[in-house]
């Protein structure tokens, strides 16, 4: 619940600690199993290291909410714009 945030209606998962191959695999799983629209964005840290974040499209916001809302603790609902 803590390694992400909402960006308008899009949700960003902070996956910089994963390799690009791992991020691609996670993207494919989110798309094929959960039918979410997901994009990978490059992100350069303050030290110059390149990482990758997953952006779950605003078009998938309602679907994502229906999947995760029952499992969220109330203090973290702001992560989903609730």
DSSP file (Angstrom, degrees, kcal/mol; ACC not computed):
  #  RESIDUE AA STRUCTURE BP1 BP2  ACC     N-H-->O    O-->H-N    N-H-->O    O-->H-N    TCO  KAPPA ALPHA  PHI   PSI    X-CA   Y-CA   Z-CA
    1    1 A X              0   0    0      0, 0.0     3,-0.2     0, 0.0    78,-0.0   0.000 360.0 360.0 360.0 -21.6    0.0    0.0    0.0
    2    2 A X        +     0   0    0      1,-0.2     2,-1.2     3,-0.0     0, 0.0   0.703 360.0  75.6 -96.7 -18.9    2.9    2.4    0.6
    3    3 A X  S    S+     0   0    0     10,-0.0    11,-2.3     2,-0.0     2,-0.3  -0.340  97.2  39.6 -94.1  57.1    5.0    2.1   -2.5
    4    4 A X  E     -A   13   0A   0     -2,-1.2     2,-0.3     9,-0.3     9,-0.2  -0.976  58.7-158.6-178.0 177.0    2.8    4.1   -4.7
    5    5 A X  E     -A   12   0A   0      7,-1.9     7,-3.4    -2,-0.3     2,-0.3  -0.978  29.1 -96.8-163.0 165.6    0.6    7.2   -5.0
    6    6 A X  E     -A   11   0A   0     -2,-0.3     2,-0.4    72,-0.2     5,-0.3  -0.714  21.8-166.2 -92.6 147.8   -2.2    8.6   -7.1
    7    7 A X  E >  S-A   10   0A   0      3,-3.5     3,-1.5    -2,-0.3     2,-0.6  -0.761  71.9 -55.8-130.8  81.7   -1.5   11.1   -9.8
    8    8 A X  T 3  S-     0   0    0     -2,-0.4    -2,-0.0     1,-0.3     0, 0.0  -0.752 120.0 -26.0  75.2-121.3   -4.9   12.5  -10.6
    9    9 A X  T 3  S+     0   0    0     -2,-0.6    -1,-0.3    -3,-0.1     2,-0.2   0.508 124.4  92.5 -99.7  -8.2   -6.9    9.4  -11.4
   10   10 A X  E <   -A    7   0A   0     -3,-1.5    -3,-3.5    49,-0.1     2,-0.4  -0.528  69.5-139.9 -80.5 154.0   -3.8    7.4  -12.5
   11   11 A X  E     -AB   6  56A   0     45,-2.1    45,-3.5    -5,-0.3     2,-0.5  -0.967   9.9-153.0-117.6 132.9   -2.0    5.3   -9.9
   12   12 A X  E     -AB   5  55A   0     -7,-3.4    -7,-1.9    -2,-0.4     2,-0.6  -0.902   0.8-157.4-107.7 128.8    1.8    5.1   -9.8
   13   13 A X  E     -AB   4  54A   0     41,-3.2    41,-1.9    -2,-0.5     2,-1.3  -0.930  17.4-136.5-104.2 123.6    3.6    2.0   -8.4
   14   14 A X        +     0   0    0    -11,-2.3     3,-0.2    -2,-0.6    39,-0.2  -0.650  41.3 155.1 -83.8  95.1    7.1    2.8   -7.3
   15   15 A X    >   +     0   0    0     -2,-1.3     3,-1.9    37,-0.4    37,-0.2  -0.029  22.7 125.6-112.8  27.6    8.9   -0.2   -8.7
   16   16 A X  T 3   +     0   0    0      1,-0.3    -1,-0.2    35,-0.2    37,-0.1   0.738  67.6  63.9 -62.1 -22.6   12.4    1.3   -9.1
   17   17 A X  T 3  S+     0   0    0     -3,-0.2    -1,-0.3    34,-0.1     2,-0.2   0.560  91.9  82.1 -80.2  -5.5   14.0   -1.5   -7.0
   18   18 A X  S <  S-     0   0    0     -3,-1.9    34,-0.3    34,-0.3     2,-0.1  -0.653  85.6-111.1 -95.6 154.5   13.0   -4.0   -9.7
   19   19 A X     >  -     0   0    0     -2,-0.2     4,-2.3     1,-0.1     5,-0.2  -0.345  33.3-106.7 -73.4 164.2   14.9   -4.8  -12.9
   20   20 A X  H  > S+     0   0    0      1,-0.2     4,-2.6     2,-0.2     5,-0.2   0.907 122.1  53.9 -59.5 -42.1   13.3   -3.8  -16.2
   21   21 A X  H  > S+     0   0    0      1,-0.2     4,-2.1     2,-0.2    -1,-0.2   0.894 109.4  48.1 -59.8 -40.1   12.6   -7.5  -16.9
   22   22 A X  H  > S+     0   0    0      2,-0.2     4,-2.5     1,-0.2    -1,-0.2   0.888 111.3  49.7 -67.9 -39.2   10.7   -7.8  -13.6
   23   23 A X  H  X S+     0   0    0     -4,-2.3     4,-2.5     2,-0.2    -2,-0.2   0.898 110.5  50.5 -66.5 -40.4    8.8   -4.6  -14.3
   24   24 A X  H  X S+     0   0    0     -4,-2.6     4,-2.4     2,-0.2    -2,-0.2   0.912 110.5  49.8 -62.7 -42.9    7.8   -5.8  -17.7
   25   25 A X  H  X S+     0   0    0     -4,-2.1     4,-2.2     2,-0.2    -2,-0.2   0.931 111.2  48.4 -61.8 -46.1    6.6   -9.1  -16.2
   26   26 A X  H  X S+     0   0    0     -4,-2.5     4,-2.6     1,-0.2    -2,-0.2   0.904 110.5  51.9 -61.0 -42.1    4.6   -7.3  -13.6
   27   27 A X  H  X S+     0   0    0     -4,-2.5     4,-2.1     1,-0.2    -1,-0.2   0.928 109.4  49.6 -58.6 -46.7    3.0   -5.1  -16.3
   28   28 A X  H  X S+     0   0    0     -4,-2.4     4,-2.9     1,-0.2     5,-0.3   0.886 111.5  48.7 -62.5 -39.4    2.1   -8.1  -18.4
   29   29 A X  H  X>S+     0   0    0     -4,-2.2     4,-2.6     2,-0.2     5,-0.8   0.929 110.8  49.6 -66.8 -45.2    0.4   -9.8  -15.3
   30   30 A X  H  X5S+     0   0    0     -4,-2.6     6,-1.8     1,-0.2     4,-0.6   0.866 116.9  43.1 -61.5 -35.7   -1.5   -6.7  -14.4
   31   31 A X  H  X5S+     0   0    0     -4,-2.1     4,-0.7     4,-0.2    -2,-0.2   0.929 121.6  36.1 -75.6 -46.7   -2.7   -6.4  -18.0
   32   32 A X  H  <5S+     0   0    0     -4,-2.9    -3,-0.2    -5,-0.2    -2,-0.2   0.896 127.3  32.2 -79.4 -40.3   -3.5  -10.1  -18.7
   33   33 A X  H  <5S+     0   0    0     -4,-2.6    -3,-0.2    -5,-0.3    -2,-0.1   0.850 134.4  25.1 -86.8 -35.7   -4.9  -11.2  -15.3
   34   34 A X  H  <<S-     0   0    0     -5,-0.8    -3,-0.2    -4,-0.6    -2,-0.2   0.493  94.9-129.7-109.4  -5.9   -6.5   -8.0  -14.1
   35   35 A X     <  +     0   0    0     -4,-0.7     2,-0.3    -6,-0.3    -4,-0.2   0.870  52.8 153.0  57.9  41.8   -7.2   -6.3  -17.4
   36   36 A X        -     0   0    0     -6,-1.8     2,-0.7    -9,-0.1    -1,-0.2  -0.693  49.7-121.0 -96.7 153.4   -5.7   -3.0  -16.3
   37   37 A X        +     0   0    0     -2,-0.3    20,-2.9    20,-0.2     2,-0.4  -0.867  43.1 176.4 -94.7 116.9   -4.1   -0.5  -18.7
   38   38 A X  E     -C   56   0A   0     -2,-0.7     2,-0.3    18,-0.2    18,-0.2  -0.956  15.7-171.8-130.4 139.9   -0.5   -0.1  -17.5
   39   39 A X  E     -C   55   0A   0     16,-2.3    16,-3.0    -2,-0.4     2,-0.5  -0.936  19.6-131.9-126.8 153.2    2.5    1.8  -18.8
   40   40 A X  E     -C   54   0A   0     -2,-0.3     2,-0.4    14,-0.2    14,-0.2  -0.908  22.6-169.3-104.5 129.9    6.2    1.8  -17.9
   41   41 A X  E     -C   53   0A   0     12,-2.7    12,-2.6    -2,-0.5     2,-0.2  -0.955  20.6-125.2-118.6 139.0    7.9    5.1  -17.3
   42   42 A X  E     -C   52   0A   0     -2,-0.4     2,-0.4    10,-0.2    10,-0.2  -0.531  27.0-170.6 -74.2 146.1   11.6    5.7  -16.9
   43   43 A X  E     -C   51   0A   0      8,-2.6     8,-2.8    -2,-0.2     2,-0.5  -0.944  11.4-153.6-144.0 120.9   12.6    7.5  -13.7
   44   44 A X  E     -C   50   0A   0     -2,-0.4     6,-0.2     6,-0.2     5,-0.1  -0.817  19.0-138.6 -94.8 127.6   16.1    8.8  -12.9
   45   45 A X    >   -     0   0    0      4,-2.9     3,-1.8    -2,-0.5    -1,-0.0  -0.204  31.3 -97.3 -76.5 173.3   16.9    9.1   -9.2
   46   46 A X  T 3  S+     0   0    0      1,-0.3    -1,-0.1     2,-0.1    -2,-0.0   0.722 127.0  55.5 -64.6 -20.2   18.8   12.0   -7.7
   47   47 A X  T 3  S-     0   0    0      2,-0.1    -1,-0.3     0, 0.0     3,-0.1   0.476 121.9-107.7 -89.7  -2.5   22.0    9.9   -7.9
   48   48 A X  S <  S+     0   0    0     -3,-1.8     2,-0.3     1,-0.3    -2,-0.1   0.404  71.3 143.4  93.9  -2.7   21.4    9.4  -11.7
   49   49 A X        -     0   0    0     -5,-0.1    -4,-2.9     1,-0.1     2,-0.4  -0.541  48.5-128.7 -74.6 134.7   20.4    5.8  -11.4
   50   50 A X  E     + C   0  44A   0     -2,-0.3     2,-0.2    -6,-0.2    -6,-0.2  -0.697  35.5 167.1 -86.5 132.1   17.7    4.8  -13.9
   51   51 A X  E     - C   0  43A   0     -8,-2.8    -8,-2.6    -2,-0.4     2,-0.4  -0.778  26.6-122.9-133.1 179.5   14.6    3.0  -12.6
   52   52 A X  E     - C   0  42A   0    -34,-0.3   -37,-0.4   -37,-0.2     2,-0.4  -0.987  16.5-166.7-134.0 136.4   11.2    2.1  -13.8
   53   53 A X  E     - C   0  41A   0    -12,-2.6   -12,-2.7    -2,-0.4     2,-0.5  -0.916  18.4-131.2-119.9 148.4    7.7    2.9  -12.5
   54   54 A X  E     -BC  13  40A   0    -41,-1.9   -41,-3.2    -2,-0.4     2,-0.6  -0.858  16.5-160.8 -98.0 131.0    4.4    1.4  -13.4
   55   55 A X  E     -BC  12  39A   0    -16,-3.0   -16,-2.3    -2,-0.5     2,-0.7  -0.957   6.0-153.4-111.8 118.6    1.5    3.8  -14.2
   56   56 A X  E     -BC  11  38A   0    -45,-3.5   -45,-2.1    -2,-0.6   -18,-0.2  -0.840  32.4-115.7 -92.5 118.5   -2.0    2.4  -14.0
   57   57 A X    >   -     0   0    0    -20,-2.9     3,-1.7    -2,-0.7   -20,-0.2  -0.029   9.7-120.9 -57.6 150.6   -4.1    4.5  -16.4
   58   58 A X  G >  S+     0   0    0      1,-0.3     3,-1.3     2,-0.2     4,-0.4   0.768 113.6  68.0 -60.1 -25.4   -7.0    6.6  -15.2
   59   59 A X  G 3  S+     0   0    0      1,-0.3    -1,-0.3     2,-0.1     4,-0.2   0.725 102.8  44.8 -66.3 -20.9   -9.1    4.5  -17.6
   60   60 A X  G <> S+     0   0    0     -3,-1.7     4,-2.9   -23,-0.2    -1,-0.3   0.318  83.4 104.7-101.8   5.8   -8.5    1.6  -15.2
   61   61 A X  H <> S+     0   0    0     -3,-1.3     4,-2.7     1,-0.2     5,-0.2   0.915  80.7  44.9 -58.1 -49.9   -9.1    3.5  -12.0
   62   62 A X  H  > S+     0   0    0     -4,-0.4     4,-2.2     1,-0.2    -1,-0.2   0.903 114.9  48.9 -63.1 -41.4  -12.6    2.1  -11.3
   63   63 A X  H  > S+     0   0    0     -4,-0.2     4,-1.4     2,-0.2    -1,-0.2   0.928 112.0  48.9 -62.8 -45.6  -11.5   -1.4  -12.0
   64   64 A X  H  X S+     0   0    0     -4,-2.9     4,-2.4     1,-0.2     5,-0.3   0.922 110.0  52.1 -60.4 -45.0   -8.4   -1.0   -9.8
   65   65 A X  H  X S+     0   0    0     -4,-2.7     4,-2.5     1,-0.2     5,-0.3   0.921 107.4  51.7 -57.7 -45.2  -10.5    0.4   -7.0
   66   66 A X  H  < S+     0   0    0     -4,-2.2     4,-0.3     1,-0.2    -1,-0.2   0.817 113.7  45.7 -63.5 -29.0  -12.9   -2.5   -7.1
   67   67 A X  H  < S+     0   0    0     -4,-1.4    -2,-0.2    -3,-0.3    -1,-0.2   0.878 126.0  23.7 -80.3 -39.9  -10.0   -5.0   -6.8
   68   68 A X  H >X S+     0   0    0     -4,-2.4     3,-2.0    -5,-0.1     4,-0.7   0.722  97.5  83.8-104.6 -23.1   -8.0   -3.4   -4.0
   69   69 A X  G >< S+     0   0    0     -4,-2.5     3,-1.1    -5,-0.3    -3,-0.1   0.859  87.9  56.9 -54.4 -41.3  -10.4   -1.3   -2.0
   70   70 A X  G 34 S+     0   0    0     -4,-0.3    -1,-0.3    -5,-0.3    -2,-0.1   0.714 110.9  45.9 -63.2 -16.8  -11.6   -4.2    0.2
   71   71 A X  G <4 S+     0   0    0     -3,-2.0     2,-0.3    -4,-0.1    -1,-0.2   0.490  90.6 101.8-103.6  -5.9   -8.0   -4.9    1.2
   72   72 A X    <<  -     0   0    0     -3,-1.1     2,-0.3    -4,-0.7     5,-0.1  -0.579  69.5-129.1 -83.6 139.6   -6.9   -1.3    2.0
   73   73 A X    >   -     0   0    0     -2,-0.3     3,-2.3     1,-0.1     4,-0.3  -0.659  29.5-113.8 -80.8 146.3   -6.7   -0.1    5.6
   74   74 A X  G >  S+     0   0    0     -2,-0.3     3,-1.5     1,-0.3     4,-0.3   0.805 112.1  61.8 -54.0 -35.4   -8.6    3.2    6.0
   75   75 A X  G 3  S+     0   0    0      1,-0.3    -1,-0.3     2,-0.1     3,-0.2   0.664 105.4  49.0 -68.6 -13.1   -5.5    5.3    6.7
   76   76 A X  G X  S+     0   0    0     -3,-2.3     3,-2.0     1,-0.1     4,-0.3   0.398  77.5 101.4-103.9   1.6   -4.1    4.5    3.2
   77   77 A X  G X > +     0   0    0     -3,-1.5     3,-2.0    -4,-0.3     5,-1.7   0.780  68.9  71.5 -58.5 -27.2   -7.3    5.3    1.2
   78   78 A X  G > 5S+     0   0    0     -4,-0.3     3,-1.5     1,-0.3    -1,-0.3   0.779  84.5  69.4 -61.1 -23.9   -5.7    8.6    0.2
   79   79 A X  G < 5S+     0   0    0     -3,-2.0    -1,-0.3     1,-0.3    -2,-0.2   0.754 104.4  41.9 -63.8 -22.9   -3.4    6.6   -2.0
   80   80 A X  G < 5S-     0   0    0     -3,-2.0    -1,-0.3    -4,-0.3    -2,-0.2   0.162 121.3-104.9-109.0  16.4   -6.4    5.8   -4.2
   81   81 A X  T < 5       0   0    0     -3,-1.5    -3,-0.2     1,-0.1    -2,-0.1   0.847 360.0 360.0  62.8  36.1   -7.9    9.3   -4.1
   82   82 A X      <       0   0    0     -5,-1.7    -4,-0.2    -6,-0.1    -5,-0.1   0.415 360.0 360.0 -98.6 360.0  -10.6    8.2   -1.7
